[in-house]
Amino acid sequence: MGVPSEAFLQVLSAPGTHLYHREFPYEKSNMFVSDRFRRGRGCRYTQSTKVSLQNFTRIFASVRADGMSHKKKPIYGSEGLTCKCGRADSISEAAAEEGKRTLINGMKTNSDVSNFESTQQLKSENGGVSSNLGTPGTIYSKLNEVKDSFEDEAWDLLRASMVYYCGNPIGTIAANDPNDSSILNYDQVFIRDFIPSGIAFLLKGEYDIVRNFILHTLQLQSWEKTMDCHSPGQGLMPASFKVRTVPLDGDDSATEDILDPDFGEAAIGRVAPVDSGLWWIILLRAYGKCSGDRSVQERVDVQTGIKMILKLCLADGFDMFPTLLVTDGSCMIDRRMGIHGHPLEIQALFYSALLSAREMLAPEDGSTDLITALNNRLVALPFHIREYYWTDMKKLNEIYRYKTEEYSYDAVNKFNIYPDQIPPWLVEWMPNKGGYLIGNLQPAHMDFRFFSLGNLWSIISSLATTEQSHSILDLIEAKWAELVADMPLKICYPALDGEEWRIVTGSDPKNTPWSYHNGGSWPTLLWQLTVACIKMNRPGIAENAVKIAERRLARDKWPEYYDTKRGRLIGKQAHLFQTWSIAGYLVAKLLLAKPEAANILVNLEDTELLNAFSCMLSSNPRRKRSQMGAKKSYII
């Protein structure tokens, strides 16, 4: 994108644009200081004045026979630091003073202190200090009892999956099946997996675990981890982390908790996550809106973390499109599935994160270029997606009659798409009423598969227009038997099969047709379907999907995913008691009971950006309108 026109800048600087917030002085922040002298991250600590890297004392949480103690180890001979390990800057006092929090649209929630305190009961008896994981034994013994509701069981299981760091909750593990010997990395806290857990806790008024998660994962952002002598880009958030308890140096009677992150160097396929940082920003915004505590967003270290993520995503490169270029397996679909390039899921999360960051960023003299780049992308990205990714029967007829090898600014077939790329299944499958955003777009390539998460989050973030959003829900209703069937919701449709499966997936035995990421059914998508339906005032769709899921989820022990075209079988390699299956169901139920709460996740249409786009078009003679009639195309 070029330098915005004067008209564009005037629109963005007009009253009500909400680009900036009040100044936030560096020296008044409570800033976590990271320790870069260990493989893992130890307990964090803060100081109330301006941080100096030359003056701090390392503090460990030690577990002795007589309980928890803290032990200081001087690094640079400093004094006066206070240990904040675990629950940093707890908001309990603020919650007690206010009594209640007010959400947007007038919804009010009480801070459920008793519920949060009940989670502290899930501790080991080792000196009165909580273990890294909740103790599931008492929880699973209740599975044979008669439950008042599925929700009671789900809440018990969610709390049993909680991970503790220095005695305080910091996240939830991916799966907590005591009978599964194949743990792999499912005993870790994944950023993307914790999002529905975090939203569930927020909606319950249990804010501390989300706050702890936000602040501690921030301290794991882009550090010394390497793969083949190569370090991750500055600002990259880890895919997951594990709390490890290790002996304290030189003292066999004491231990310390450390956070050990994984940026992809240990993951299957060794793929770094693109979506972790985007989800982190989205959760940070939701925390502020739900709790009313904006102090976390205003902290200097948090502001710095937001900017580092934005700089990583907005960096100039060889790519000329406003979409984010990523590798295969860099998001929820974390194995080779032919989504390299510009997958819709990442674009929808990217747009939502940009809008969320725009709300939270504080003004700084050094941030002008970053804000300009952010606004440029916010102008270009939605129009690129809405125009070139959208497909319905009308668009299919246009593509079918495309001329190729066009050259000019006002070419109709801008990406040189060959009409023969339209797959036979799509012509028969596309309903007369409804449409969707395709999975991917690159020169001479359109991936016509329907990807649920990308389409749902395009509705939630307003990346899709209002008309397109309703059309996506129309398609889900029209194709209910294929996309929902016996267990919501298909992660993508259709599955890759035969020679295509062998070439695209590399003959992946886990991604066989209609299994796992290749057309499997994922219950965790319930919560995102619910948010999208509530936003479009069509909650009945989500209610029907939840009723279908309730018939089997608890009976099947909350699987990670389901197999077959209709989702009738538990996934052949699916983990049971999968935390985000549990949390996704809970969030869906909570939101259907209190729909206004969905506002903490929704991004509304930005009229200032629409006006700015019009100003840019009228002021730049190189930007020609295409000759496609009422539906306009733009060169971005």
Phi, psi and omega in degrees: 000142179275185178291130184294151180289167179298322179297321179298313181293327178295320179295314183290337180264002181291159178302141179090357181285333175060046177280326188233160173240182183295159181295148180234110184290134181301317189286352180259003183275152170265097192253126174293141177247127183272149178257114185257026183250007178231165176292320178254176178260126179275191180301144180267158179212159184229168168222151191275352178248181183304132185284134173240127181291350179271348186227092168200158181246134179278133182237131180250147169273118185250141178249116179243176180298330182265014176113198185276138171218166178243138183235127181267141175228109183293137175252314179237022175069034182266175177218166168086015179268145181250131180290128176240029185302134178086250188280089183285127175050059184305143181264012183301318181296317179297321180295322180293322181291317184280329179080324180203156179251147178248124178267171177297155184066019172082005180285139180238144176226149175268143176287110187277079183295322182296322179295319180294317181296331180295334178291338180289346178289341181277059181238157177281168180266019182278086177069018179078007182257140182294147175278172178296323180245152172295151181273113187277351187304310181293330181291312185289335177294338180279349184294338179273353179273165177281126181266146175294326180197166174299326183295322178300313179297318182297319179293321177300315182291321179296318180290331177291340181271000185293141178254138181245142178229117183056036175087002183233147182292138184228350180170191177228142179286161186294318179211150187222055179267112183292344182261004183261117180274345180265081186282319186052235178252020180284355174266013179257165176266112177267138180298310182294325181289329183285343185304307178297326175298313180298318179295320178299315179295321178298315181293339176272355182083012180262086192274334190298320182296325179288319178298314179300316180300313182300313185286322182283322176294330176301323182286349177266358184296123172042080177236218195281357181304139180223161171224122184053047177066018180242132182266150179291157179298146181298128181104348180294133176266147180291158174288322184203172173211160180232139174271120180245139175255118185234155177298143178285136182307125175076007182215099183290343183272358182231153178230165176225150173269133175231153176257122183246105185273159176234115179267007182117353183288343176247355184287157175295122183091347177056043181258128177284143182280130174271329189278344184302311180295325179292315177297323180299317179295318180297317179292322178301316178296316180298321178299313181296319182290322184281317184275337186080000181269097180270357183295329179295315179299329186273350179300146181296318181293325178290316176301319178295319179298318177300314183295323179295319177296316181296318180297323178294319183281331185262005182298140177291147178206203180279342184286136182260357183267154177284349176286162183268123181275123182221166180271168176296145175075023187260012183217211179302320173279093192257022174229170182297112181221018177073029180253013177297150181116249184230064184296143184301319183305313180294321182295320180293316177294322178300313181296316179297319179293322178297314179295320180294317179296322179299326177289327191261340185295135176269151182287138175213148181299326183276001184260004185300313181295322179294316179297319178298315179296321179297313181293322176301316181290323178296331177285316188279320189300310184296325181287327176296313181292313184296325184275315191260340180266343186285139174216138171209189183298323179295316181291324178299321177295325177293312181298321181299334182252017179300143167263143182255173179059037177277142176226120175159166179289333183256026176298143178282313180268076190292334184254013177054051179279132178272129183304332180294350178289342179298116183286146180303324182298328185290321182300321180278330187277327185296123179285159177293327177248115180128162179192184181198171175267127183294166187285333187195153178215128175216169178305128179061024180210125171235125176267105187276003179296147175271118178252119189295310185299316180298318180290318179295317182285339173293326174291311184299319185272356185066022171295324172273150176290169178299317179296316179295321180299316177295323180294323177297316178292326175300317180295319179299319178293317182293328182248037182302319183295332179270323188265333181246299176052235185269355176199117177285144007219142177303129178289326174205160180213136353274180178280151172284136185222162173060223182297324178298317178298318182295320183284311187287317183266352185072031182060042181297115182290342177273332181260043174294161185307133179064032176223151176050235182279350181265065178087016175286167179254130187239109181300334182297338180290353178303319186290326179285326172299319181295315179298316181297317181292321178296318180301320182270011178058041177228056185294342181301327178298312180294321180300317179296320180295319179296319179299320178296315181296323183296337181294336190231331191305306181293319180299323181273004178067041169053063182291161177291317180202169179238154181249172180081164185301324182258006179067040186270343182246144172295137183309138187297333176239019183289134173283145176268165185051045179287124190296320184281345168291318178295310183293322179299319177296315181297317179298318179301315180295317180296319182288322177294329177284332181220076189301329182297340180293341179297345180297340179289345182248340188279140169250126181273160178303132183263102183292330178297320180292324177296317178295320180297321179297318179297321179295319180296320180296316184287337184264352183244108183294343180283342182269099185264145173277141181281167181260056183253019178080221186295327181271115187268147173244149181230143172272115182255000000 
